[in-house]
Amino acid sequence: MAQVKGTLVAMGGNAFEDWKGMTPEVGDVIWFAKYAGYVVKGDDGKDYRLANDKDCSAIIQRKEGEPC
């Protein structure tokens, strides 16, 4: 599967309910499916990907800079 990494900037209230143990938090760097969701342009001009939590496969680095 093709994977890309990105920073989690927001998530819904029910996100990652099915995950056991460590779950991602806003600010974490994660791996997610390359073709998941869709890309939108934010008011700040940056591109953001809206995707389902099921498309996230791993946490790479915590927001504090600690590797997982």
Residue, then its C-alpha position, 0 to 999 in steps of 0.5 A: m500500500a502507498q503511504v504518505k506522512g503528514t501532521l494531524v491538525a484536527m480530528g472529530g470526537n469519535a476518531f480512533e475509537d477502534w484503536k487499542g493502546m496509543t491513539p494519535e493526537v493533534g500535532d502527531v506525525i502519522w502515516f496514512a493511505k496515499y489516496a485516502g480522502y480528498v484534498v481541500k485548500g484552507d483559508d490560509g492557502k495550504d492544502y489539507r487532506l480530509a480522510n477517515d481515521k481508518d486510513c491512518s496506519a501508524i503514528i511516526q512521531r508524537k507532537e513533543g518530538e518523541p519517536c514512537 
